[in-house]
């Protein structure tokens, strides 16, 4: 780990604040696109995959949800190497525009009844485009913020940026709830569901405008001047950072699984397993995601004070212990209890995220941060995050046990806790370079 000292300013500059806002909006747009797909799973399954029973339709749509994650590692490789060579800002300009285009495309696609098998094929292609661009945006945004942030506030700044990943569930869920309440069922199922998808394009335009007003960090500029001409981000990442990449993979795997259980699976899970209405499911999940937005920056601030490793350990223990009872409450069929279960899960997940999200940036040097983090981050999210809704639905169908996904979550957290000690996960708070 490099220790190149770039002294932080005591007060945040105007440029630093622009980077923070731009990074947060980028994360919002990326996760809005992914979350919206999960929130709309029931109607999308009927519109693009109308044949078969309800569970089969959901399994197909969640498999399509996971398809986008297959492209994320490829996008991470491409945009990570590009970002380490030409800069974060230029690369992020491409990713935020591309993800908005692909999401808006879903909103204008004809259905299976109009064009047959071409409809699900085009849906899959749009999802692949989302995944490819998200592979760069998901890591590039936090890396850009990290390199501009005051060293003593990196945990807070990164987790403010990542807290924006929860707001899409609140925004998209609230928008779907509003549209479905104001419109007749026939109108919403015919065209109303398209509005949130099309809205992704102007949201991307706002993020693009803000990023156009930012600059590369001094840390990146200094590193770019010092690196050799034969610099290869991908080669150097695997040669120098393979241990760190493995650690980031399993550390992020837990938060990937937990976040997509919460944001992309719970609304459908509550409807199909807890027997609550679409409106009740959306409302409880939106409130839970709003609390995630509040608690995650607090956890990030705590990691600035106590360290990333203690937050990871405590968070993993909480997830291992509370996941099963939390999932039991979520599927109780009682709206207040469903909200309580999600809140318990959110608190444990935020505690873990307070250490996790800063660790994956801090673990690598500036020279290959984008590439190294993008590879491990996106493979982790593809393996555990992208499959979360599918595996959750499959486990309930296989076992007949409503809390089966909770046991899966608890087991993954327990394995991660063991690996933290076995691999001697380092404390990264305060590192420079």
MARDOKOL-812503 format. One record per residue (C-alpha): residue number from 1; chain; z, y, x. Coordinates in steps of 0.02 Angstrom, whole numbers, plus 32768, in hexadecimal, padded with zeros to 4 digits. Each point is the difference from the previous one (the first is absolute). Layout:
<atoms>
ATOM    n  chain    c3    c2    c1
ATOM  NUM      A     Z     Y     X
...
</atoms>
This chain:
<atoms>
ATOM    n  chain    c3    c2    c1
ATOM    1      A  8000  8000  8000
ATOM    2      A  7FCB  80A7  8045
ATOM    3      A  8081  8086  8015
ATOM    4      A  7F8E  8096  800D
ATOM    5      A  8070  8090  7FD1
ATOM    6      A  7FB9  807A  7F83
ATOM    7      A  8091  806C  7FCC
ATOM    8      A  8014  801B  7F45
ATOM    9      A  8018  80AC  7FB7
ATOM   10      A  80A5  8028  7FAD
ATOM   11      A  7FAE  803B  7F60
ATOM   12      A  7F6B  7FB3  7FAA
ATOM   13      A  7F60  8063  8019
ATOM   14      A  7F7F  802A  7F7B
ATOM   15      A  7F89  7F80  804C
ATOM   16      A  8084  7F77  7FFD
ATOM   17      A  801F  8021  7F48
ATOM   18      A  7F45  7FF8  7FD9
ATOM   19      A  7FF7  7F58  8058
ATOM   20      A  8095  7FC1  7F9C
ATOM   21      A  7FB2  8038  7F5B
ATOM   22      A  7F55  7FBD  8030
ATOM   23      A  8049  7F58  8036
ATOM   24      A  8063  7FF2  7F5F
ATOM   25      A  7F69  8026  7F93
ATOM   26      A  7F99  7F81  8060
ATOM   27      A  8083  7F7B  7FE1
ATOM   28      A  8008  8034  7F4A
ATOM   29      A  7F45  7FEC  7FE8
ATOM   30      A  7FF8  7F59  8059
ATOM   31      A  808F  7FB2  7FA0
ATOM   32      A  7FCA  8052  7F5D
ATOM   33      A  7F5F  7F9F  800D
ATOM   34      A  8055  7F5B  8028
ATOM   35      A  808F  8016  7F84
ATOM   36      A  7F8D  8033  7F73
ATOM   37      A  7FA5  7F5B  800F
ATOM   38      A  80A3  7F9F  7FEF
ATOM   39      A  803C  8069  7F6D
ATOM   40      A  7F5B  7FE4  7FA7
ATOM   41      A  7FFB  7F44  8023
ATOM   42      A  800D  7FC8  7F4B
ATOM   43      A  7F70  806B  7FBE
ATOM   44      A  7F96  7FE4  809C
ATOM   45      A  8010  7F44  7FEB
ATOM   46      A  7FC0  800F  7F4D
ATOM   47      A  7F74  8078  802F
ATOM   48      A  7FBB  7FAC  809C
ATOM   49      A  803B  7F4B  7FEB
ATOM   50      A  8006  7FE2  7F43
ATOM   51      A  7FF3  7F42  8001
ATOM   52      A  8098  7F8D  8005
ATOM   53      A  80B7  8013  7FD2
ATOM   54      A  806F  8094  802B
ATOM   55      A  8052  7FB4  809B
ATOM   56      A  7F57  7FCA  8047
ATOM   57      A  7FBA  80AF  7FE5
ATOM   58      A  8095  804F  8059
ATOM   59      A  7FF4  7F86  8091
ATOM   60      A  7F48  802E  8016
ATOM   61      A  8022  80BB  7FFA
ATOM   62      A  8092  7FF0  807A
ATOM   63      A  7F92  7F98  8073
ATOM   64      A  7F85  8091  7FF9
ATOM   65      A  8093  8073  8026
ATOM   66      A  801D  7F9A  809E
ATOM   67      A  7F48  800A  8032
ATOM   68      A  8017  80B7  8032
ATOM   69      A  8089  7FCB  8079
ATOM   70      A  7F88  7F8A  8058
ATOM   71      A  7F9E  8099  8036
ATOM   72      A  8098  8063  8039
ATOM   73      A  800F  7FAC  80AC
ATOM   74      A  7F46  8021  801E
ATOM   75      A  8015  80B3  7FCA
ATOM   76      A  8099  800C  806F
ATOM   77      A  7F9E  7FC3  8096
ATOM   78      A  7F6F  8077  7FE0
ATOM   79      A  8061  809D  7FD3
ATOM   80      A  808F  7FD9  8077
ATOM   81      A  7F8B  7FFA  8096
ATOM   82      A  7FA4  8099  7FC0
ATOM   83      A  80A4  805F  7FE9
ATOM   84      A  803E  7FD7  80AF
ATOM   85      A  7F59  8037  804B
ATOM   86      A  7FC9  809B  7F9E
ATOM   87      A  80A3  8033  7FAD
ATOM   88      A  8069  7FE3  7F64
ATOM   89      A  7FC3  8099  7FA0
ATOM   90      A  7F44  7FD6  8004
ATOM   91      A  8021  7F4B  7FD4
ATOM   92      A  8071  802A  7F6E
ATOM   93      A  7F7C  8074  7FB9
ATOM   94      A  7F8F  7F68  7FEB
ATOM   95      A  8083  7F8A  7FB9
ATOM   96      A  8043  8071  7F77
ATOM   97      A  7F51  8028  7FC2
ATOM   98      A  7FC8  7F4B  7FFF
ATOM   99      A  8097  7FBD  7FA2
ATOM  100      A  7FE9  8085  7F79
ATOM  101      A  7F47  7FD5  7FE9
ATOM  102      A  8022  7F45  7FEF
ATOM  103      A  808B  801A  7F80
ATOM  104      A  7F99  8076  7F95
ATOM  105      A  7F75  7F7E  8003
ATOM  106      A  8072  7F83  7FA7
ATOM  107      A  8016  8081  7F76
ATOM  108      A  7F45  8005  7FDA
ATOM  109      A  7FD4  7F48  8011
ATOM  110      A  7FB7  7FA7  7F67
ATOM  111      A  805E  7F68  7FC3
ATOM  112      A  7FD9  7F47  7FF7
ATOM  113      A  7FBC  8013  7F4E
ATOM  114      A  7F7D  807D  803F
ATOM  115      A  7FC0  7FB5  80A3
ATOM  116      A  8051  7F54  800C
ATOM  117      A  8032  7FBE  80AB
ATOM  118      A  7FC4  80A0  8057
ATOM  119      A  8099  805A  7FB7
ATOM  120      A  8085  7F9B  805E
ATOM  121      A  7F90  7FFF  809B
ATOM  122      A  7FF7  80BE  8002
ATOM  123      A  80BB  8009  7FE1
ATOM  124      A  801D  7F93  8098
ATOM  125      A  7F8C  806C  806B
ATOM  126      A  8060  809C  7FCB
ATOM  127      A  80A3  7FAA  802D
ATOM  128      A  7FBA  7FD1  80AA
ATOM  129      A  7FD6  80B6  8020
ATOM  130      A  80AF  8034  7FCC
ATOM  131      A  804C  7F82  8076
ATOM  132      A  7F92  8030  8094
ATOM  133      A  802C  80B9  7FF2
ATOM  134      A  80B7  7FDE  7FDC
ATOM  135      A  8009  7F9C  80A2
ATOM  136      A  7FEF  80A4  805D
ATOM  137      A  8058  8077  7F89
ATOM  138      A  809F  7F99  7FEF
ATOM  139      A  8028  800B  80BA
ATOM  140      A  7FA0  809C  8034
ATOM  141      A  805E  8071  7F88
ATOM  142      A  80B0  7FCF  803A
ATOM  143      A  7FC7  8000  80B8
ATOM  144      A  7FBC  80B1  7FED
ATOM  145      A  80A2  803B  7FB1
ATOM  146      A  8069  7FA3  8081
ATOM  147      A  7FA8  8054  8093
ATOM  148      A  801E  80AD  7FB6
ATOM  149      A  80B3  7FE2  7FC5
ATOM  150      A  809C  803F  805C
ATOM  151      A  8045  7F6B  8062
ATOM  152      A  80AB  800C  7FAD
ATOM  153      A  7FB2  7FFE  7F51
ATOM  154      A  7F7B  7F7B  8010
ATOM  155      A  8057  7F89  7F8B
ATOM  156      A  8010  8086  7F7A
ATOM  157      A  7F4D  803E  8014
ATOM  158      A  7FB0  7F54  8002
ATOM  159      A  8062  7FC9  7F68
ATOM  160      A  7FD5  809F  7FA1
ATOM  161      A  7F4A  7FD3  8022
ATOM  162      A  8019  7F4C  7FCA
ATOM  163      A  8066  8034  7F68
ATOM  164      A  7F5C  8046  7FC0
ATOM  165      A  7FC7  7F4B  7FEE
ATOM  166      A  8078  7FED  7F6D
ATOM  167      A  7FC8  809C  7FA3
ATOM  168      A  7F58  7FB3  7FD0
ATOM  169      A  805C  7F7F  7F96
ATOM  170      A  805D  808C  7FA8
ATOM  171      A  7F63  806A  7FEC
ATOM  172      A  7F88  7F73  7FD5
ATOM  173      A  807F  7FA7  7F91
ATOM  174      A  8028  80A2  7FA5
ATOM  175      A  7F47  8029  7FEC
ATOM  176      A  7FD8  7F53  7FBA
ATOM  177      A  8097  800C  7F8D
ATOM  178      A  7FC9  80AC  7FC3
ATOM  179      A  7F4D  7FCA  7FE2
ATOM  180      A  8030  7F5E  7FA9
ATOM  181      A  807B  805E  7F91
ATOM  182      A  7F8A  808E  7FD1
ATOM  183      A  7F67  7F91  7FE5
ATOM  184      A  7FDE  7F70  7F8C
ATOM  185      A  8004  7F54  804E
ATOM  186      A  7F45  7FF0  7FE6
ATOM  187      A  7FDA  80A6  8057
ATOM  188      A  8074  7FDD  8092
ATOM  189      A  7FB8  7F53  801C
ATOM  190      A  7F4F  8043  7FEF
ATOM  191      A  8005  8098  8074
ATOM  192      A  80AF  804A  8010
ATOM  193      A  8032  7F8A  808C
ATOM  194      A  7F72  8048  806A
ATOM  195      A  8049  80B0  800B
ATOM  196      A  8089  7FDB  8082
ATOM  197      A  7F80  7FAA  8072
ATOM  198      A  7F84  8090  7FF9
ATOM  199      A  808D  807B  8025
ATOM  200      A  800F  7FB5  80AF
ATOM  201      A  7F68  8064  803A
ATOM  202      A  8047  80B0  7FE7
ATOM  203      A  80A6  7FC5  8047
ATOM  204      A  7FA6  7FCA  809F
ATOM  205      A  7FA9  80A8  8008
ATOM  206      A  80A8  805A  8002
ATOM  207      A  803F  7F93  808F
ATOM  208      A  7F5E  801B  805E
ATOM  209      A  8011  80BE  7FF2
ATOM  210      A  80B3  8000  8041
ATOM  211      A  7FD5  7F90  8093
ATOM  212      A  7F70  8071  8030
ATOM  213      A  8083  8086  8026
ATOM  214      A  8063  7F95  807C
ATOM  215      A  7FEF  7FDB  80B9
ATOM  216      A  8020  7F6F  8075
ATOM  217      A  80AF  7FF7  804A
ATOM  218      A  8023  8038  80B2
ATOM  219      A  803E  7F50  8020
ATOM  220      A  7F56  7FB6  7FD5
ATOM  221      A  7FA0  8086  8060
ATOM  222      A  8066  7FE1  809D
ATOM  223      A  7FEA  7F43  7FF2
ATOM  224      A  7F43  8012  7FE5
ATOM  225      A  7FF1  8065  80A0
ATOM  226      A  8060  7F80  8067
ATOM  227      A  7FAD  7F5E  7FC6
ATOM  228      A  7F78  7FAB  8069
ATOM  229      A  7F47  800B  7FD4
ATOM  230      A  7FF3  7F44  7FE1
ATOM  231      A  8088  800B  7F7B
ATOM  232      A  7FF3  7F79  7F79
ATOM  233      A  8084  8011  7F76
ATOM  234      A  7FEA  7F50  7FBA
ATOM  235      A  8002  7FAA  80AB
ATOM  236      A  8095  8066  803D
ATOM  237      A  8060  7FE4  7F5E
ATOM  238      A  7FF9  7F42  8010
ATOM  239      A  801D  8005  80BB
ATOM  240      A  8095  8076  8002
ATOM  241      A  804C  7FF9  7F52
ATOM  242      A  7FF3  7F4F  7FBF
ATOM  243      A  80BC  7FE6  7FF5
ATOM  244      A  8018  80A5  7FA6
ATOM  245      A  7F71  7FD6  7F8B
ATOM  246      A  8051  7F5B  7FD0
ATOM  247      A  80A5  8059  7FE0
ATOM  248      A  7FAD  8085  7F95
ATOM  249      A  7FA4  7F77  7FA1
ATOM  250      A  809C  7FA6  7FC3
ATOM  251      A  8068  809E  7FEA
ATOM  252      A  7F7A  804F  7F93
ATOM  253      A  7FE1  7F5D  7FA3
ATOM  254      A  80A3  8011  7FA1
ATOM  255      A  7FE1  80B3  7FC9
ATOM  256      A  7F4A  7FD6  7FD5
ATOM  257      A  8037  7F73  7F8F
ATOM  258      A  808C  8065  7FB2
ATOM  259      A  7F9B  809D  7FE3
ATOM  260      A  7F6E  7FA7  7FAD
ATOM  261      A  8075  7F96  7F97
ATOM  262      A  804D  80A2  7FC3
ATOM  263      A  7F65  806D  7FF0
ATOM  264      A  7F72  7F88  7FD5
ATOM  265      A  8053  7F68  7FB1
ATOM  266      A  809B  8035  7FA0
ATOM  267      A  7FA7  8056  7F6F
ATOM  268      A  7F9C  7F63  7FDA
ATOM  269      A  8096  7F91  802C
ATOM  270      A  806F  8059  7F82
ATOM  271      A  7F7C  7FF5  7F78
ATOM  272      A  7FD4  7F49  8016
ATOM  273      A  80A8  7FB9  8035
ATOM  274      A  807E  807C  7FBB
ATOM  275      A  7FA2  8019  7F5B
ATOM  276      A  800D  80BD  8001
ATOM  277      A  7F71  806E  7FC3
ATOM  278      A  7F83  8054  8072
ATOM  279      A  8051  80A9  7FDE
ATOM  280      A  80B0  7FBE  8026
ATOM  281      A  7FC5  7FAB  809F
ATOM  282      A  7FA5  809C  803E
ATOM  283      A  8095  8071  7FD9
ATOM  284      A  8084  7F96  8059
ATOM  285      A  7F8F  7FE6  8096
ATOM  286      A  7FD3  80B9  800B
ATOM  287      A  80B8  8030  8005
ATOM  288      A  8024  7F7B  8083
ATOM  289      A  7F71  803F  806D
ATOM  290      A  803E  80B2  7FED
ATOM  291      A  80A9  7FC8  8043
ATOM  292      A  7FA5  7FAF  8093
ATOM  293      A  7FB6  80AB  8029
ATOM  294      A  80AF  804A  8006
ATOM  295      A  805C  7F77  805D
ATOM  296      A  7F7F  7FDA  8088
ATOM  297      A  800C  80AA  805A
ATOM  298      A  80BE  7FF1  7FF8
ATOM  299      A  7FF3  7F57  8056
ATOM  300      A  7F8A  804D  8080
ATOM  301      A  8080  8088  8025
ATOM  302      A  8085  7F79  8017
ATOM  303      A  7F8F  7FA7  807C
ATOM  304      A  7FF5  80A2  8065
ATOM  305      A  80BC  7FFE  800A
ATOM  306      A  802A  7F46  8012
ATOM  307      A  7F5E  7FB4  8041
ATOM  308      A  7F6E  7F9A  7FBD
ATOM  309      A  8047  7F55  802B
ATOM  310      A  80A3  8010  7F9D
ATOM  311      A  7F9E  8038  7F66
ATOM  312      A  7F8D  7F6A  8010
ATOM  313      A  8092  7F87  800F
ATOM  314      A  8063  8047  7F6E
ATOM  315      A  7F64  800E  7F94
ATOM  316      A  7FCA  7F4C  8022
ATOM  317      A  80AE  7FC1  7FD1
ATOM  318      A  7FFE  8065  7F5E
ATOM  319      A  7F54  7FBE  7FD1
ATOM  320      A  8031  7F4D  8025
ATOM  321      A  809E  800E  7F96
ATOM  322      A  7FC6  806A  7F6C
ATOM  323      A  7F4B  7FCE  7FE0
ATOM  324      A  8022  7F6B  7F8E
ATOM  325      A  8080  8057  7F8E
ATOM  326      A  7F92  809D  7FFF
ATOM  327      A  7F67  7F9C  7FC7
ATOM  328      A  806D  7FAB  7F7D
ATOM  329      A  802C  80A8  7FB7
ATOM  330      A  7F4B  8039  8006
ATOM  331      A  7FCB  7F6D  7F92
ATOM  332      A  8096  8006  7F8B
ATOM  333      A  7F9A  8045  7F6F
ATOM  334      A  8077  8094  7FF6
ATOM  335      A  7FB9  80A9  8031
ATOM  336      A  809F  804C  804F
ATOM  337      A  8020  7F5F  8061
ATOM  338      A  7F4B  7FFA  803A
ATOM  339      A  8016  80B0  8045
ATOM  340      A  80A6  7FD1  8052
ATOM  341      A  7FB0  7F6B  8056
ATOM  342      A  7F75  806B  8046
ATOM  343      A  807C  8084  803B
ATOM  344      A  8067  7F7F  805F
ATOM  345      A  7F61  7FC0  8052
ATOM  346      A  7FC9  80B2  802A
ATOM  347      A  80A4  8029  8058
ATOM  348      A  7FF5  7F65  806F
ATOM  349      A  7F48  801D  8024
ATOM  350      A  801C  80B7  802E
ATOM  351      A  808D  7FD4  8077
ATOM  352      A  7F8B  7F89  8059
ATOM  353      A  7F6F  807B  7FFA
ATOM  354      A  806B  8088  804F
ATOM  355      A  7FF6  7FA1  80A4
ATOM  356      A  7F5C  7FA4  7FE7
ATOM  357      A  7F86  808E  7FE5
ATOM  358      A  8031  8064  8099
ATOM  359      A  800E  7F65  806B
ATOM  360      A  7F49  7FD0  7FEB
ATOM  361      A  7FC8  80A9  8046
ATOM  362      A  8088  800D  8084
ATOM  363      A  7FE5  7F52  8046
ATOM  364      A  7F5C  8032  8054
ATOM  365      A  7FC8  8088  807A
ATOM  366      A  7F8A  808A  7FCB
ATOM  367      A  7F6F  7FB6  8063
ATOM  368      A  7FEB  7F6A  7F8B
ATOM  369      A  8078  802A  7F71
ATOM  370      A  7F7B  800B  7F79
ATOM  371      A  7FA9  7F5D  8031
ATOM  372      A  809C  7F98  8025
ATOM  373      A  805B  8037  7F63
ATOM  374      A  7F64  7FF0  7F94
ATOM  375      A  7FE0  7F4C  8032
ATOM  376      A  80B2  7FC2  7FE6
ATOM  377      A  801E  806D  7F66
ATOM  378      A  7F62  7FCC  7FA5
ATOM  379      A  8009  7F47  8029
ATOM  380      A  80B3  8002  7FC1
ATOM  381      A  7FD1  805B  7F61
ATOM  382      A  7F6C  7F8B  7FE5
ATOM  383      A  8068  7F62  8014
ATOM  384      A  809A  8034  7F9D
ATOM  385      A  7FD9  80A2  7FA3
ATOM  386      A  7F55  7FD6  7FBD
ATOM  387      A  8036  7F54  7FC3
ATOM  388      A  80A4  803B  7FB0
ATOM  389      A  7FC2  8010  7F4A
ATOM  390      A  7F9C  7F5E  800C
ATOM  391      A  808E  7F9B  804E
ATOM  392      A  807E  8048  7F85
ATOM  393      A  7F93  7FD0  7F6A
ATOM  394      A  7FDA  7F55  804C
ATOM  395      A  80B8  7FD9  8024
ATOM  396      A  8034  8028  7F4D
ATOM  397      A  7F72  7F95  7FBB
ATOM  398      A  8025  7F70  8078
ATOM  399      A  80BC  7FF8  7FEE
ATOM  400      A  801D  8049  7F54
ATOM  401      A  808F  8062  8050
ATOM  402      A  7FF8  80BB  7FDD
ATOM  403      A  8060  802C  809F
ATOM  404      A  7F93  7F97  8074
ATOM  405      A  7FB2  809C  8050
ATOM  406      A  80B0  803C  8027
ATOM  407      A  8025  7F62  8062
ATOM  408      A  7F5E  801C  8061
ATOM  409      A  8033  80B3  8029
ATOM  410      A  80AF  7FCB  8036
ATOM  411      A  7FBB  7F76  8070
ATOM  412      A  7F88  8077  8059
ATOM  413      A  808D  807E  801E
ATOM  414      A  806F  7F77  8048
ATOM  415      A  7F78  7FC4  8076
ATOM  416      A  7FE2  80B2  803B
ATOM  417      A  80B9  8019  8020
ATOM  418      A  8001  7F67  8071
ATOM  419      A  7F64  803B  805D
ATOM  420      A  804D  80AC  8021
ATOM  421      A  8085  7FAA  8069
ATOM  422      A  7F93  7F75  8049
ATOM  423      A  7F7A  8078  8040
ATOM  424      A  8083  8080  8039
ATOM  425      A  7FB3  808B  7F9B
ATOM  426      A  801B  80A1  8064
ATOM  427      A  804B  80A3  7FC4
ATOM  428      A  7F77  8083  8005
ATOM  429      A  8057  809C  7FC2
ATOM  430      A  7FE2  8096  8071
ATOM  431      A  7F75  7FB5  8068
ATOM  432      A  7F7A  8077  8041
ATOM  433      A  7F49  7FE5  8025
</atoms>
